[in-house]
């Protein structure tokens, strides 16, 4: 846990919640053990969307469509979201959730491996939200970087790995060491990139927020 549990509970108690549809979808995702963005990340993203009003949004990692629907619900009514998902069983679920939420005309779901899809994209995006396989962030970064323009924002979720990121390599469980190594490479890459202004924030399981200069 990145933030003390009592403090996190207090902060979450102040949150006013989301739309009834999103709250119901969140409840079902938790029951089905489908990972979605955490409550304080929901608050951050909702506020960020209200503030920045990005028009073109790219998401890597759709799952059941929770965060895409959140971005469609709280972003600009003229915004369009392109979202990428590789897990075949979740793709029809996400599409149905888009339909039920009434936002299917504003979301394009691209089914397949992001490593294959990203190089084929030609559009630039105001916001890129990265929330998929954590060990692939560093692999995808060059293609994501090409899809940014001055003022574009890249938000990567779950970068602090429940605090493991600061531990010695030998204290991390063996099965998590590859992800640990690649995430540290990703953090160093976005921090050292002269074209990006990046900060790391202890929201949810940690995020990076990078702005193209």
BAFI-3210 file (N, C-alpha, C; in Angstrom, 3 decimals, decimal comma, padded with zeros to 6 digits):
// residues 213
n [1|2|3|4|5|6|7|8|9|10|11|12|13|14|15|16|17|18|19|20|21|22|23|24|25|26|27|28|29|30|31|32|33|34|35|36|37|38|39|40|41|42|43|44|45|46|47|48|49|50|51|52|53|54|55|56|57|58|59|60|61|62|63|64|65|66|67|68|69|70|71|72|73|74|75|76|77|78|79|80|81|82|83|84|85|86|87|88|89|90|91|92|93|94|95|96|97|98|99|100|101|102|103|104|105|106|107|108|109|110|111|112|113|114|115|116|117|118|119|120|121|122|123|124|125|126|127|128|129|130|131|132|133|134|135|136|137|138|139|140|141|142|143|144|145|146|147|148|149|150|151|152|153|154|155|156|157|158|159|160|161|162|163|164|165|166|167|168|169|170|171|172|173|174|175|176|177|178|179|180|181|182|183|184|185|186|187|188|189|190|191|192|193|194|195|196|197|198|199|200|201|202|203|204|205|206|207|208|209|210|211|212|213]
n.u [000,833|000,569|-000,247|-001,053|-003,450|-005,583|-005,618|-006,179|-008,748|-010,115|-009,794|-011,146|-013,683|-014,502|-015,045|-017,355|-018,417|-019,415|-021,247|-024,489|-024,500|-021,735|-021,028|-022,447|-021,260|-018,677|-019,103|-019,870|-017,557|-015,750|-016,909|-016,564|-013,879|-012,396|-009,845|-010,032|-009,560|-008,576|-010,419|-009,420|-007,929|-009,931|-011,174|-009,094|-008,777|-011,286|-011,346|-009,125|-009,990|-012,135|-010,757|-008,816|-010,145|-009,673|-009,752|-009,098|-008,496|-006,444|-006,476|-004,765|-005,542|-008,438|-010,131|-013,154|-014,227|-014,551|-012,906|-012,811|-015,493|-015,812|-014,134|-015,496|-017,824|-017,138|-015,455|-014,995|-017,993|-017,566|-015,417|-013,412|-012,708|-010,181|-009,599|-007,615|-007,596|-006,533|-007,441|-009,549|-011,995|-012,957|-013,559|-016,179|-017,736|-016,942|-017,759|-020,544|-021,009|-020,324|-022,427|-024,664|-024,109|-024,536|-022,563|-021,335|-020,969|-018,892|-016,638|-014,025|-013,137|-010,242|-009,324|-006,811|-003,206|-001,415|001,205|001,258|-000,771|-000,303|001,944|000,639|-001,102|-002,008|-002,904|-002,625|-002,783|-004,535|-004,637|-003,170|-003,868|-002,486|-002,891|-002,406|-000,715|001,844|004,542|004,999|005,047|007,454|008,173|006,138|006,434|008,043|006,339|004,033|005,023|005,340|002,773|002,115|001,827|002,942|001,953|000,404|-000,644|000,592|-000,549|000,348|-000,686|-000,466|002,329|003,994|003,798|002,619|004,478|006,704|008,516|010,539|012,075|014,870|016,095|016,381|014,575|012,137|009,479|010,303|008,731|007,816|009,945|010,776|008,805|009,176|011,819|011,439|009,549|010,973|012,782|011,007|010,119|012,513|012,987|010,856|011,299|013,850|013,589|014,107|012,125|009,836|007,959|007,830|006,104|005,867|003,202|001,650|-000,930|-003,615|-002,128|000,120|001,096|002,453|002,677|003,073|004,004|004,107|006,587]
n.v [-001,186|002,182|004,606|005,295|003,126|004,028|006,770|006,639|005,514|007,605|009,658|008,506|008,486|011,054|011,299|011,952|010,072|008,320|008,241|006,610|004,340|003,787|003,284|000,947|-000,712|-000,748|-002,093|-004,632|-005,357|-005,595|-007,737|-009,730|-009,857|-008,332|-006,228|-002,757|000,821|002,401|003,909|006,505|007,078|007,206|009,576|011,409|011,177|011,947|014,640|015,622|015,310|017,105|019,462|019,580|018,752|016,892|016,134|014,049|010,837|008,176|004,915|002,292|-000,812|-001,964|-003,677|-004,276|-001,974|000,108|002,445|003,718|004,368|006,065|008,169|009,002|009,848|011,962|013,573|015,945|016,454|016,235|014,613|011,782|008,375|006,049|002,738|-000,019|-003,531|-006,795|-009,165|-011,600|-012,534|-010,407|-008,424|-008,489|-007,997|-005,440|-003,971|-004,295|-002,982|-000,379|000,128|-000,064|002,050|004,124|005,308|004,255|005,320|007,049|005,734|003,783|000,517|-001,286|-004,442|-006,605|-007,142|-004,650|-004,070|-004,631|-003,062|-000,344|000,662|001,035|003,111|006,456|008,872|011,769|012,264|013,910|012,993|010,151|007,145|004,771|001,568|-001,323|-004,393|-004,376|-004,974|-004,367|-001,672|-000,228|-001,271|-000,398|002,341|003,902|003,910|005,070|007,550|008,647|009,247|011,494|015,072|018,516|019,476|017,240|014,630|011,922|009,421|006,965|004,131|002,359|002,206|001,940|-000,465|-001,545|-000,620|-002,193|-001,274|000,232|-001,534|-003,761|-005,677|-008,368|-008,706|-008,720|-010,803|-013,699|-014,240|-011,746|-010,220|-009,580|-007,798|-005,825|-004,967|-003,990|-001,999|-000,166|000,611|001,871|004,039|005,454|006,064|007,822|009,882|010,761|011,562|014,192|015,506|015,314|016,348|015,122|013,755|011,751|010,382|009,477|008,113|005,896|002,951|004,296|006,659|007,882|011,082|012,572|015,254|016,369|018,476]
n.w [000,000|-000,910|000,242|003,629|005,100|006,738|006,159|003,433|003,492|004,717|002,786|000,631|001,704|001,380|-001,240|-003,839|-005,466|-008,521|-011,654|-011,519|-013,224|-013,564|-010,901|-010,422|-012,312|-011,307|-008,889|-009,855|-011,258|-009,144|-007,778|-009,671|-009,698|-011,490|-012,433|-011,956|-012,184|-009,135|-006,357|-005,567|-007,810|-009,687|-008,863|-009,319|-012,130|-013,056|-012,212|-013,619|-016,278|-016,313|-015,989|-018,122|-020,463|-022,747|-026,227|-028,067|-027,107|-026,057|-024,899|-023,343|-022,548|-021,898|-020,417|-018,818|-019,710|-017,912|-017,216|-019,687|-020,099|-017,933|-018,753|-021,026|-019,845|-018,133|-019,535|-022,248|-024,138|-026,837|-027,103|-028,179|-027,662|-028,115|-027,534|-026,457|-026,321|-025,450|-024,339|-025,146|-024,002|-022,560|-024,350|-025,757|-023,502|-022,703|-024,973|-024,803|-022,388|-023,119|-024,845|-023,126|-021,433|-023,093|-024,661|-026,844|-029,382|-029,090|-028,477|-029,654|-029,929|-030,207|-030,960|-029,923|-029,751|-028,157|-028,873|-031,552|-032,587|-031,845|-033,447|-035,865|-035,609|-036,483|-035,618|-033,448|-029,903|-027,237|-024,663|-023,254|-021,766|-019,847|-018,874|-018,571|-019,242|-017,024|-017,329|-019,942|-020,405|-020,869|-023,303|-024,978|-024,884|-026,861|-029,170|-028,099|-027,482|-030,037|-030,680|-029,383|-029,023|-028,664|-025,453|-025,073|-022,827|-020,980|-018,972|-016,778|-015,100|-011,930|-011,254|-009,069|-007,867|-005,449|-003,636|-003,964|-005,804|-004,685|-003,342|-002,783|-005,512|-004,752|-002,731|-003,855|-004,922|-006,811|-009,115|-009,761|-010,542|-013,176|-014,090|-012,166|-012,812|-015,445|-014,988|-013,443|-015,401|-017,148|-015,559|-015,233|-017,894|-018,655|-016,894|-017,607|-020,211|-022,380|-023,727|-022,304|-019,459|-016,366|-013,544|-010,589|-008,854|-005,752|-006,209|-006,102|-007,046|-007,593|-010,047|-013,167|-014,527|-017,469|-019,481|-022,775|-023,940]
ca.u [000,000|001,399|-000,721|-001,567|-004,821|-006,549|-005,692|-006,859|-010,165|-010,645|-009,875|-012,216|-014,979|-014,843|-015,354|-018,804|-018,840|-019,546|-022,609|-025,067|-024,056|-020,345|-020,991|-022,926|-020,221|-017,573|-019,505|-019,825|-016,147|-015,149|-017,451|-015,968|-012,428|-011,801|-009,164|-010,347|-008,823|-008,994|-011,312|-008,761|-007,555|-011,167|-011,343|-008,076|-009,050|-012,491|-010,954|-008,230|-010,814|-012,889|-009,807|-008,109|-011,089|-009,014|-010,671|-008,690|-007,960|-006,032|-006,337|-004,218|-006,066|-009,869|-010,797|-014,605|-014,634|-014,866|-012,233|-013,217|-016,816|-015,582|-013,586|-016,568|-018,860|-016,674|-014,682|-015,766|-018,988|-017,047|-014,212|-013,514|-011,747|-009,743|-009,113|-007,020|-007,710|-006,081|-008,067|-010,739|-013,214|-013,466|-013,908|-017,631|-018,283|-016,690|-018,631|-021,905|-021,040|-020,362|-023,794|-025,561|-023,811|-024,927|-021,378|-020,665|-020,621|-017,731|-015,532|-013,601|-012,349|-009,359|-009,025|-005,530|-001,997|-001,025|002,502|000,989|-001,711|000,255|002,727|-000,222|-001,890|-001,463|-003,445|-002,026|-003,782|-004,377|-004,415|-002,955|-004,002|-001,813|-003,318|-002,459|000,363|002,840|005,867|005,089|005,059|008,689|008,148|005,179|006,711|008,428|005,174|003,152|005,691|005,071|001,365|001,959|002,190|003,146|000,787|-000,200|-000,369|000,629|-000,749|000,557|-001,205|000,127|003,777|004,771|003,733|002,363|005,671|007,845|009,431|011,677|012,780|015,976|015,726|016,368|013,438|010,924|009,203|010,950|007,795|007,550|011,196|010,857|007,952|009,889|012,940|010,938|008,881|012,029|013,282|010,000|010,161|013,736|012,859|009,988|011,925|015,051|013,249|014,147|010,916|008,713|008,036|007,173|006,100|005,303|002,259|001,186|-002,372|-003,864|-000,879|001,158|000,975|003,301|002,002|004,112|003,492|005,021|006,992]
ca.v [000,000|003,371|005,563|004,667|002,653|004,907|008,011|006,317|005,355|008,943|010,374|007,908|008,849|012,396|011,233|012,024|008,957|008,473|008,082|005,333|003,236|003,466|002,687|-000,431|-001,432|-000,920|-003,154|-005,913|-005,661|-006,059|-009,075|-010,652|-009,734|-007,694|-005,021|-001,446|001,859|002,537|005,030|007,820|007,291|007,653|010,997|012,174|011,182|012,764|016,041|015,937|015,447|018,354|020,567|019,616|018,525|016,352|015,732|012,746|010,061|006,807|004,092|000,952|-001,646|-001,666|-004,587|-004,298|-000,673|001,041|003,744|004,360|004,966|007,214|009,275|009,496|010,469|013,181|014,395|016,794|015,706|016,053|013,776|010,408|007,507|004,819|001,884|-001,259|-004,667|-008,053|-010,328|-011,812|-012,737|-009,141|-007,501|-008,347|-007,413|-004,000|-003,400|-004,240|-001,920|000,897|000,293|000,180|003,382|005,121|006,029|003,431|006,115|007,885|004,861|002,788|-000,530|-002,022|-005,730|-007,171|-006,859|-003,244|-003,997|-004,676|-001,997|000,998|001,169|001,325|004,317|007,649|010,069|012,260|012,279|014,880|012,206|008,710|006,512|003,478|000,746|-002,693|-005,238|-003,455|-005,293|-003,935|-000,201|000,249|-001,724|000,428|003,771|004,609|004,123|006,038|008,855|009,139|009,633|012,697|016,361|019,450|019,607|015,928|014,074|010,475|008,973|005,529|003,703|001,208|002,190|001,753|-001,898|-001,752|-000,265|-003,059|-000,597|000,796|-002,598|-004,414|-006,742|-009,665|-008,771|-008,854|-012,199|-014,071|-014,148|-010,334|-009,490|-009,037|-006,606|-004,844|-004,433|-003,215|-000,784|000,785|001,136|002,807|005,254|006,183|006,553|009,005|010,954|011,239|012,014|015,659|016,045|015,132|016,838|013,998|013,625|010,515|010,723|008,295|007,973|004,480|002,221|005,146|007,010|008,930|012,060|013,132|016,237|016,644|019,884]
ca.w [000,000|-001,056|001,225|004,838|004,871|007,419|005,400|002,185|003,815|004,958|001,506|-000,168|002,300|000,903|-002,662|-004,074|-006,286|-009,962|-012,135|-011,070|-014,083|-013,240|-009,570|-010,566|-013,045|-010,359|-007,958|-010,562|-011,537|-007,895|-007,512|-010,644|-009,540|-012,664|-011,956|-012,521|-011,468|-007,748|-006,068|-005,628|-009,211|-010,328|-008,514|-010,032|-013,559|-013,256|-012,072|-014,728|-017,480|-016,189|-016,110|-019,407|-021,565|-023,938|-027,302|-028,589|-025,993|-026,330|-023,698|-023,548|-021,478|-021,759|-019,473|-019,066|-020,222|-016,827|-017,306|-020,948|-019,858|-017,046|-019,545|-021,887|-019,008|-017,468|-020,463|-023,158|-024,928|-028,198|-027,080|-028,675|-026,995|-028,763|-026,452|-026,968|-025,398|-026,069|-023,703|-025,973|-023,227|-022,026|-025,431|-025,908|-022,268|-022,790|-026,015|-024,264|-021,374|-023,843|-025,353|-021,995|-020,895|-024,087|-025,155|-027,854|-030,565|-028,779|-028,101|-030,638|-029,290|-031,112|-030,345|-030,326|-028,981|-028,289|-029,557|-032,985|-032,948|-031,652|-034,590|-037,002|-035,359|-037,134|-034,973|-032,205|-028,841|-026,151|-023,447|-023,381|-020,459|-019,930|-017,740|-019,095|-018,726|-016,483|-017,860|-021,337|-020,505|-021,479|-024,695|-025,726|-024,748|-028,096|-030,032|-027,436|-027,617|-031,394|-030,770|-028,574|-029,601|-027,554|-024,590|-024,817|-021,502|-020,816|-017,595|-016,627|-013,799|-011,230|-011,505|-007,839|-007,555|-004,011|-002,878|-004,308|-006,717|-003,950|-002,646|-003,459|-006,462|-004,092|-001,809|-004,665|-005,262|-008,062|-010,237|-010,050|-010,767|-014,534|-014,103|-011,325|-013,583|-016,580|-014,514|-013,081|-016,672|-017,651|-014,736|-015,575|-019,270|-018,738|-016,120|-018,298|-021,561|-022,400|-024,342|-021,390|-018,077|-015,690|-012,091|-010,066|-007,796|-005,017|-006,363|-006,367|-006,886|-008,154|-011,460|-013,733|-015,367|-018,353|-020,443|-023,888|-023,955]
c.u [000,875|001,041|-001,280|-003,056|-005,870|-006,723|-006,446|-008,366|-010,819|-010,821|-011,016|-013,591|-015,439|-015,304|-016,862|-019,309|-018,998|-021,012|-023,164|-024,608|-022,638|-020,225|-021,438|-021,890|-019,019|-017,878|-019,399|-018,385|-015,452|-015,629|-016,814|-014,443|-011,748|-011,127|-009,624|-009,608|-009,422|-009,745|-010,601|-008,210|-008,767|-011,380|-010,356|-008,419|-010,270|-012,142|-010,066|-009,018|-011,606|-011,990|-009,254|-009,019|-010,397|-010,036|-010,374|-007,963|-007,604|-005,863|-005,745|-004,621|-007,521|-010,506|-012,291|-015,134|-014,881|-014,223|-012,573|-014,568|-016,688|-015,082|-014,630|-017,609|-018,433|-015,799|-015,583|-016,772|-018,524|-015,841|-014,487|-012,378|-011,462|-009,113|-008,690|-007,130|-007,327|-006,796|-009,442|-012,025|-013,814|-013,954|-015,416|-018,295|-018,120|-017,612|-020,071|-022,029|-021,056|-021,781|-024,755|-025,357|-024,199|-023,771|-020,678|-020,270|-019,379|-016,510|-015,274|-012,713|-011,557|-008,926|-007,695|-004,401|-001,570|000,305|002,340|000,121|-001,070|001,077|001,875|-001,064|-001,204|-001,904|-002,585|-003,133|-003,469|-004,048|-004,213|-002,989|-003,527|-002,140|-003,503|-001,301|001,557|004,244|006,074|005,174|006,295|008,747|007,259|005,567|007,135|007,249|004,185|003,712|005,403|003,642|001,053|002,386|002,402|001,857|000,083|000,246|-000,415|000,490|-000,595|000,175|-000,413|001,637|004,612|004,627|003,615|003,602|006,891|008,909|010,666|012,506|013,983|015,428|015,554|015,214|012,108|010,730|009,735|010,019|007,492|008,795|011,306|010,027|008,616|010,999|012,448|010,228|009,910|012,648|012,304|010,048|011,390|013,620|011,999|010,560|013,102|014,771|013,225|012,907|009,686|008,994|007,189|007,210|005,465|004,442|001,763|-000,341|-002,656|-002,628|000,273|000,934|002,155|002,417|003,076|003,470|004,541|005,319|006,724]
c.v [001,245|004,419|004,792|004,334|003,542|006,210|007,775|006,169|006,714|009,702|009,828|008,267|010,235|012,399|011,186|010,914|009,315|008,352|006,741|004,149|002,821|002,821|001,227|-001,288|-001,702|-002,066|-004,526|-006,316|-006,197|-007,464|-010,116|-010,646|-009,262|-006,400|-003,770|-000,399|002,093|003,850|006,372|008,115|007,733|009,154|011,865|012,302|012,037|014,249|016,482|016,165|016,743|019,558|020,690|019,462|018,004|015,879|014,330|011,991|008,660|006,089|002,747|000,121|-001,320|-002,412|-004,616|-002,931|000,388|002,411|004,467|005,037|006,168|008,408|009,855|010,262|011,824|014,060|015,279|015,952|015,449|015,117|012,399|009,599|006,293|003,955|000,530|-002,351|-005,962|-009,285|-010,559|-011,923|-011,420|-008,189|-007,380|-007,745|-005,897|-003,349|-003,272|-003,151|-000,539|001,176|000,657|001,570|004,496|005,906|005,275|004,213|006,964|007,060|003,867|001,783|-001,278|-003,301|-006,259|-006,741|-005,408|-003,098|-004,026|-003,508|-000,620|001,493|001,546|002,584|005,526|008,938|010,484|012,423|013,342|014,176|010,752|008,133|005,074|002,662|-000,694|-003,477|-004,385|-003,712|-004,835|-002,414|000,299|-000,141|-000,828|001,899|004,457|004,884|005,099|007,448|009,473|009,650|010,866|013,922|017,329|019,661|018,300|015,403|012,556|010,168|007,462|005,124|002,516|001,098|001,913|000,348|-002,183|-001,479|-001,110|-002,329|-000,034|-000,274|-003,087|-005,493|-008,082|-009,818|-008,892|-010,327|-012,516|-013,887|-012,704|-009,562|-008,897|-007,767|-005,475|-004,159|-003,527|-001,940|000,254|001,399|002,165|004,126|006,099|006,792|007,808|010,173|011,573|011,787|013,545|016,290|015,947|015,793|015,872|014,149|012,286|010,879|009,460|008,199|006,531|003,677|002,970|005,405|007,886|009,816|012,784|014,052|016,456|018,129|020,502]
c.w [000,000|-000,008|002,417|004,686|005,536|006,653|004,089|002,406|004,035|003,644|000,652|000,373|001,851|-000,546|-002,873|-004,975|-007,747|-010,361|-011,634|-011,914|-013,730|-011,867|-009,629|-011,294|-012,143|-009,395|-008,617|-010,866|-010,286|-007,552|-008,414|-010,600|-010,817|-012,197|-012,703|-011,701|-010,082|-007,513|-006,153|-007,024|-010,016|-010,090|-009,278|-011,507|-013,883|-013,196|-013,227|-016,014|-017,473|-016,447|-017,527|-020,626|-022,842|-024,972|-027,811|-027,479|-026,477|-024,998|-024,096|-022,335|-021,187|-020,602|-019,792|-019,483|-019,168|-017,035|-018,600|-020,786|-018,929|-017,847|-020,489|-021,085|-018,445|-018,362|-021,293|-023,937|-026,351|-028,254|-027,674|-028,076|-027,861|-027,686|-027,009|-025,912|-026,120|-025,512|-024,326|-025,174|-022,715|-023,115|-025,629|-024,677|-022,298|-023,811|-025,513|-023,204|-022,031|-024,332|-024,223|-021,397|-021,860|-024,661|-026,285|-029,092|-030,335|-028,399|-029,225|-029,934|-030,359|-030,406|-030,853|-029,409|-029,222|-029,027|-031,069|-033,438|-032,889|-032,844|-035,798|-036,810|-035,999|-036,455|-033,775|-031,172|-027,795|-024,846|-023,825|-021,970|-020,569|-018,679|-018,213|-018,481|-018,306|-017,035|-019,289|-021,489|-021,250|-022,952|-025,547|-025,790|-026,053|-029,025|-029,414|-027,602|-028,987|-031,551|-029,922|-029,370|-028,440|-026,759|-024,311|-023,453|-021,561|-019,331|-017,569|-015,209|-013,253|-011,419|-010,250|-007,261|-006,057|-003,155|-003,204|-005,106|-005,999|-003,246|-003,460|-004,386|-005,757|-003,104|-002,540|-005,006|-006,657|-009,264|-010,642|-010,489|-012,166|-014,642|-013,325|-012,126|-014,709|-016,130|-014,077|-014,344|-017,253|-016,878|-015,074|-016,968|-019,347|-017,946|-016,877|-019,690|-021,595|-023,019|-023,466|-020,050|-017,259|-014,182|-011,734|-008,865|-007,099|-005,009|-006,759|-006,062|-007,546|-009,632|-011,863|-014,577|-016,160|-019,376|-021,515|-023,937|-025,323]
res [x|x|x|x|x|x|x|x|x|x|x|x|x|x|x|x|x|x|x|x|x|x|x|x|x|x|x|x|x|x|x|x|x|x|x|x|x|x|x|x|x|x|x|x|x|x|x|x|x|x|x|x|x|x|x|x|x|x|x|x|x|x|x|x|x|x|x|x|x|x|x|x|x|x|x|x|x|x|x|x|x|x|x|x|x|x|x|x|x|x|x|x|x|x|x|x|x|x|x|x|x|x|x|x|x|x|x|x|x|x|x|x|x|x|x|x|x|x|x|x|x|x|x|x|x|x|x|x|x|x|x|x|x|x|x|x|x|x|x|x|x|x|x|x|x|x|x|x|x|x|x|x|x|x|x|x|x|x|x|x|x|x|x|x|x|x|x|x|x|x|x|x|x|x|x|x|x|x|x|x|x|x|x|x|x|x|x|x|x|x|x|x|x|x|x|x|x|x|x|x|x|x|x|x|x|x|x|x|x|x|x|x|x]
***
